């Protein structure tokens, strides 16, 4: 049985190297909330504090089937659909906050699809 340890990345890299595969260890851990903030910062030139993004992302994570980078991708897709429908007043942060407000799933209930929530949110915006 192979157990994970501090040497695991070294062993994996060595094994891949011996088999001719390229491998580069990365010390960077993907933080989806930070990625979303960085994208807002890039798109708008400004963004709220990272803590706001983290809080909104955690709220969605609690209720959504999508998790991690899949959830961040869903947020991006819903934002792109909103922008395509000419709603340019949302950022990734405000969208996460709005989806989290509509996603409140009672404890013990299966998580919901945030993609479905996003579709419903877009329909709501269009009807107003």
N, C-alpha and C positions, 0 to 999 in steps of 0.2 A: 504494500500500500504506500502510495506517495503522499507525503504530508507537506503542506505549504510551510515555508519558512523564509527567512531573510535571503536564503540562497536560491530560492525558487526561480527568480528572474535570470540569475546567472546560469543555472542549470538549463533552463529553457533556451536561453540565447546560445549556449554552447551546443546543445543538441541541434538546434536549427542551423547553426553555422556548419556543423559537421555534415549535415544533409544537403548543404548548398543553398539553404534558404536565407534570405536577408532578414535581419531582425535588428531593430533599434529600440532599446528600452527607453521608456518615456517616464519622466518624473511628473509630468503634467496629468492631473486627474481632471476629467471633464466635469465641470460644474454647470449644469444646464441653466440654472437661474442666472449665473454670471454671464453665460453666453448670451442669454436673452437681453440682459442689460447692455452688454457690449454692442449688440446689434441695434438696440434703440439709440445708444450713444452715437454709433456710426451713422444711422439714418437721420437723426434729428439734431445732432451736435450737442445734445444734453440728455441727461437721464437722472432719475431719482437715485437715492442711495441704494447700495447693494442689498441692505437689510430689507427694503421694501420689496424687491424682486424675490428675495429668498422667502419672505413671509407669504407672498402671493403664490409662489410656486409650491410651497409646502401645503397651502390650503387646497390647491388643485390636486396635488399628489394624494391627499387624504381621500378624495372622492372619485378620482378618475382611474379607469382601467389602465390607461397609458401611464407610463412611469419614465423617469429619467429623460434621456435624449428623445425618446419617442413622444413624450409629452411636450417637450420643447418644440419638436417638429410640428406637432398638432397646433400649438399656439401660433407658430409661424404660418402654417397653412390657413388657419382661420383669419389671421390678420391680412394675409394676401387676398383672400376672398372678399373681406370687407373693403379693402382698398380697390379691388376690381369693381366693386359695387359703388364706388365713389364715396365711401365713408373713410375720410382721412383724419378723423379726430381721435383715433385710437392709437395707443402705443402697445407694446407687448405687455407692459405693466398694467395699464388700465384694462386691457382685454383679459388678462389673468384674473384681475380683481372682479370684473363683471361675470366671468364664467364661474368663479368660485362662489359668488353670491347666488347664482342660479343652480349650483351643483349640490347644495347641501343634502347629503345622503345620510339618512338616519343610521345609527350604529347597528351593526348586524345585517345591514342591507348590502347586497352586492354593489361593487363600485360601478359607476356608469361610464359610458364612452364620452370623453371630452370632445371627440370629433362630432358626435351627435349633438352635444350641447352647443358646440360652435355653429353647427348648421341651424339650430333653433334660434340662436342668438342673432345670426345674420338675418333670418326671416323676421324676427322681431324688429330689428333695426329698419328693415325695408318697409314694414307695415306702419311705422310711425311717421 
